[in-house]
Amino acid sequence: MSSASKSGSKVLLAPAIAFLVLLFLYPFAYGLYLSFTKADGGATFANYVRFFKDPWDFRTIWTTLWISLPITFINVGLAIPFAYYMRRGMKGEKTITFFLIVPITLGAVLISEGMLSYMGPRGWLNQFLMAIGLVHHPVRFTHNYLGVVISLGLSGFPYAFLMLLGYVSGINPDLEKASQMLGASKFQTFWKILFPLMVPGVAIAFCLNFVMAFSVFPSAVLLGQPSGPTRVIAIAAYQWAFEKFNFNAASAISMIMAAIELIVITLVLVWRGRMYKGASIVGKG
């Protein structure tokens, strides 16, 4: 590559690098700095010590994991068979895709407001269940753990499905044909051939869904109990920042959130590496 081409590539990369620095690296570095300082100055670990010593704040980690991990497994677990059966197209595919995209366009707040109207004690769903005699008292779908999980499922499943659909559609169909010609059943073909090749897409879908669910805030406030069972770690950070006006403690909580997300993502990527390595060996064989 000539020097002119190299300089041209650097010029083209400059806006992307500036965007990354201004909108990610600088805010992250500044937040990390705040987390190790006090409002009156001086380096300290006090913000982190306070968080881990306070049971009210510390348990938000387990509350958030208890919400985010199950729904992430559910979203990705449901997306895999849907993507598999729709990989070659099917009747009504456009209609199904349309209804899956709608929650993405609405956002978490509108989904939460819709659930409050539709699934509330006097909502259409409860009225229908009582009208057909399935229940005699309104079922509590909102202002609890279930409401938050349903909301995250509605908003997170479309992302997982669309990502996996695009990934599985790119797998060479000749691999399936060859496997079945050699006597493998459809399940064996999926489990031994297709799923290992889908693992990179599954891992990315899981990581993105987990990050979205772990940073849950609107759903936990509108559909949960933000001062009780669904007081997630994002609410703790918000309260320290905008109710107690301690941005240093809030920054420390944000760094803890980032560390937990990084740990989970690292574990998923390690699993992906092991699974995909086996798939590559099978493919070469």
C-alpha positions as MATLAB code, in Angstrom:
seq = 'MSSASKSGSKVLLAPAIAFLVLLFLYPFAYGLYLSFTKADGGATFANYVRFFKDPWDFRTIWTTLWISLPITFINVGLAIPFAYYMRRGMKGEKTITFFLIVPITLGAVLISEGMLSYMGPRGWLNQFLMAIGLVHHPVRFTHNYLGVVISLGLSGFPYAFLMLLGYVSGINPDLEKASQMLGASKFQTFWKILFPLMVPGVAIAFCLNFVMAFSVFPSAVLLGQPSGPTRVIAIAAYQWAFEKFNFNAASAISMIMAAIELIVITLVLVWRGRMYKGASIVGKG';
ca = [
       0.000    0.000    0.000;
       1.396    3.395   -0.977;
       1.996    6.209    1.499;
      -0.793    8.213   -0.145;
      -3.258    5.353    0.385;
      -2.197    4.994    4.006;
      -2.648    8.704    4.678;
      -6.035    8.578    2.952;
      -7.105    5.690    5.184;
      -6.070    7.627    8.284;
      -8.130   10.609    7.155;
     -11.182    8.394    6.676;
     -10.671    6.828   10.114;
     -10.314   10.177   11.877;
     -14.073   10.914   12.258;
     -14.720    7.425   13.640;
     -11.836    7.734   16.116;
     -13.008   11.196   17.208;
     -16.542    9.866   17.671;
     -15.239    6.961   19.779;
     -13.073    9.221   21.940;
     -15.698   11.924   22.534;
     -18.721    9.692   23.152;
     -17.136    6.677   24.859;
     -13.500    6.860   25.934;
     -13.577   10.327   27.498;
     -16.864    9.830   29.447;
     -15.652    6.437   30.645;
     -12.253    7.787   31.734;
     -13.868   10.745   33.487;
     -16.364    8.478   35.258;
     -13.532    6.190   36.356;
     -11.662    9.214   37.709;
     -14.732   10.428   39.627;
     -15.261    6.982   41.151;
     -11.845    7.139   42.845;
     -12.234   10.668   44.185;
     -14.340   12.567   46.678;
     -16.406   15.643   45.991;
     -13.851   17.722   47.906;
     -10.902   16.111   46.071;
      -8.364   13.430   46.909;
      -7.950    9.848   45.727;
      -9.911    7.250   47.648;
     -11.592    3.849   47.522;
     -14.340    5.073   49.837;
     -17.016    5.099   47.135;
     -16.485    1.412   46.392;
     -16.178    0.475   50.070;
     -19.432    2.284   50.838;
     -21.262    0.400   48.105;
     -20.092   -3.074   49.119;
     -20.639   -2.424   52.831;
     -24.176   -1.113   52.354;
     -26.560   -4.127   52.127;
     -29.278   -1.949   50.566;
     -27.028   -1.030   47.642;
     -24.979   -4.226   47.448;
     -27.975   -6.486   46.958;
     -28.927   -4.541   43.827;
     -26.244   -6.590   42.057;
     -28.058   -9.861   42.736;
     -31.452   -8.276   42.046;
     -30.249   -7.076   38.650;
     -28.615  -10.404   37.784;
     -31.789  -12.244   38.860;
     -33.733  -10.115   36.377;
     -31.262   -9.897   33.506;
     -29.784  -13.403   33.246;
     -33.059  -15.418   33.104;
     -34.677  -13.141   30.511;
     -31.496  -13.133   28.430;
     -31.477  -16.937   28.356;
     -35.189  -16.929   27.495;
     -34.825  -14.364   24.691;
     -31.887  -16.119   23.060;
     -33.330  -19.589   23.691;
     -36.590  -18.646   21.947;
     -34.802  -16.813   19.138;
     -32.732  -19.846   18.135;
     -35.645  -22.104   17.010;
     -37.517  -19.155   15.454;
     -34.450  -18.170   13.435;
     -33.814  -21.795   12.479;
     -37.309  -22.362   11.086;
     -37.413  -19.026    9.283;
     -33.913  -19.200    7.802;
     -35.184  -20.196    4.338;
     -38.305  -18.062    4.453;
     -41.862  -19.067    5.243;
     -45.435  -18.001    4.636;
     -46.282  -14.835    6.521;
     -42.623  -14.032    7.202;
     -43.080  -10.315    6.487;
     -46.048  -10.087    8.852;
     -44.166  -11.898   11.628;
     -41.106   -9.703   11.142;
     -43.286   -6.568   11.243;
     -44.776   -7.464   14.623;
     -41.303   -8.297   15.946;
     -39.916   -4.938   14.849;
     -42.758   -2.907   16.418;
     -41.442   -3.250   20.034;
     -38.048   -1.991   18.870;
     -39.587    1.173   17.441;
     -41.688    1.813   20.561;
     -38.927    1.751   23.156;
     -38.977    0.716   26.806;
     -41.152    3.574   28.077;
     -43.987    3.074   25.584;
     -43.881   -0.699   26.098;
     -44.158   -0.155   29.850;
     -47.055    2.266   29.460;
     -48.821   -0.165   27.136;
     -48.378   -3.018   29.594;
     -49.804   -0.898   32.411;
     -52.942   -0.322   30.335;
     -53.250   -3.813   28.875;
     -51.999   -5.975   31.755;
     -52.999   -3.854   34.727;
     -55.631   -4.967   37.279;
     -58.363   -3.389   35.131;
     -56.637   -3.970   31.814;
     -58.040   -5.822   28.835;
     -56.098   -8.987   29.572;
     -57.446   -9.373   33.105;
     -60.962   -8.507   31.972;
     -60.750  -11.192   29.283;
     -59.378  -13.825   31.690;
     -62.162  -13.120   34.171;
     -64.835  -13.026   31.436;
     -63.982  -16.547   30.274;
     -63.815  -17.775   33.868;
     -60.122  -18.651   33.798;
     -59.472  -16.498   36.868;
     -61.785  -14.940   39.440;
     -59.484  -12.122   40.553;
     -57.160   -9.909   38.535;
     -53.739  -11.437   37.954;
     -50.896   -9.173   38.989;
     -48.797   -8.782   35.860;
     -47.335   -5.367   36.725;
     -45.569   -3.602   39.584;
     -43.565   -6.727   40.355;
     -40.720   -8.902   39.098;
     -42.910  -10.490   36.412;
     -43.795   -7.143   34.861;
     -40.151   -6.152   34.481;
     -39.209   -9.511   32.963;
     -42.088   -9.412   30.451;
     -41.089   -5.907   29.390;
     -37.479   -6.954   28.842;
     -38.679   -9.962   26.883;
     -40.808   -7.816   24.578;
     -37.980   -5.378   23.929;
     -35.061   -7.824   23.861;
     -36.405  -10.814   21.915;
     -36.688   -8.981   18.541;
     -33.016   -8.005   18.684;
     -31.927  -11.574   19.407;
     -34.210  -13.006   16.727;
     -33.200  -10.605   13.952;
     -29.502  -11.028   14.725;
     -29.698  -14.817   14.724;
     -31.909  -14.897   11.635;
     -29.322  -12.925    9.696;
     -26.541  -15.154   10.993;
     -28.153  -18.550   10.405;
     -29.347  -17.494    6.931;
     -25.710  -17.126    5.913;
     -24.766  -20.736    6.760;
     -24.222  -22.836    3.641;
     -27.351  -25.022    3.152;
     -25.192  -27.705    1.509;
     -23.918  -28.631    4.969;
     -27.443  -29.646    5.999;
     -27.976  -31.617    2.825;
     -24.673  -33.448    3.204;
     -25.433  -34.288    6.828;
     -28.877  -35.698    6.004;
     -27.520  -37.632    3.039;
     -25.121  -39.316    5.458;
     -28.061  -40.455    7.588;
     -28.262  -37.764   10.275;
     -31.694  -36.740   11.525;
     -32.831  -33.095   11.481;
     -32.133  -32.787   15.188;
     -28.645  -34.296   14.823;
     -27.945  -31.986   11.888;
     -29.004  -28.970   13.897;
     -27.205  -29.914   17.096;
     -23.975  -31.220   15.554;
     -23.635  -28.990   12.484;
     -25.782  -25.856   12.528;
     -25.743  -24.904   16.198;
     -21.931  -24.923   16.545;
     -21.784  -22.691   13.453;
     -24.438  -20.431   14.998;
     -22.464  -20.070   18.223;
     -20.738  -16.748   17.288;
     -24.139  -15.205   16.522;
     -25.668  -16.714   19.662;
     -22.841  -15.311   21.783;
     -23.174  -11.787   20.373;
     -26.967  -11.860   20.718;
     -26.610  -13.048   24.322;
     -24.068  -10.341   25.193;
     -26.130   -7.512   23.701;
     -29.333   -8.768   25.316;
     -27.607   -9.130   28.664;
     -26.153   -5.614   28.571;
     -29.580   -4.196   27.687;
     -31.281   -6.166   30.465;
     -28.593   -5.517   33.083;
     -28.835   -1.759   32.547;
     -32.633   -1.853   32.908;
     -34.086    1.349   34.355;
     -37.443    2.490   32.868;
     -39.070   -0.943   33.138;
     -37.873   -1.418   36.718;
     -39.365    1.952   37.690;
     -42.650    1.847   35.753;
     -43.465   -1.869   35.958;
     -41.625   -2.975   39.074;
     -41.134   -1.864   42.654;
     -38.136    0.493   42.504;
     -37.956    0.805   46.281;
     -38.258   -2.939   46.863;
     -37.827   -6.213   44.947;
     -36.904   -4.582   41.618;
     -34.493   -1.948   42.897;
     -31.820   -2.628   40.291;
     -28.289   -1.282   40.294;
     -29.120    1.433   37.740;
     -31.679    2.851   40.177;
     -29.031    2.923   42.903;
     -26.701    4.885   40.601;
     -29.517    7.293   39.710;
     -30.400    7.902   43.354;
     -26.806    8.658   44.329;
     -26.409   11.025   41.378;
     -29.715   12.910   41.237;
     -31.262   12.475   44.680;
     -28.182   12.561   46.905;
     -26.110   14.593   44.385;
     -23.043   12.451   44.953;
     -21.733   11.922   41.429;
     -18.574   10.265   42.727;
     -20.524    7.446   44.398;
     -22.775    7.175   41.337;
     -19.711    6.866   39.105;
     -18.371    4.072   41.309;
     -21.655    2.176   40.927;
     -21.488    2.685   37.161;
     -17.965    1.242   37.103;
     -19.172   -1.756   39.096;
     -21.950   -2.253   36.539;
     -19.390   -2.145   33.731;
     -17.142   -4.649   35.518;
     -19.984   -7.140   36.025;
     -21.052   -6.825   32.399;
     -17.454   -7.348   31.287;
     -17.150  -10.505   33.411;
     -20.324  -12.026   31.943;
     -19.329  -11.045   28.392;
     -15.868  -12.569   28.877;
     -17.379  -15.862   30.072;
     -19.704  -15.952   27.053;
     -16.861  -15.214   24.635;
     -14.720  -17.960   26.208;
     -17.625  -20.380   25.699;
     -17.970  -19.182   22.106;
     -14.284  -19.763   21.443;
     -14.433  -23.327   22.713;
     -17.631  -24.195   20.866;
     -16.655  -22.565   17.586;
     -13.221  -24.165   17.675;
     -14.939  -27.552   17.748;
     -17.205  -26.492   14.891;
     -14.222  -25.421   12.812;
     -12.537  -28.794   13.381;
     -15.737  -30.593   12.295;
     -16.011  -28.374    9.225;
     -12.410  -29.067    8.189;
     -12.940  -32.769    8.761;
];
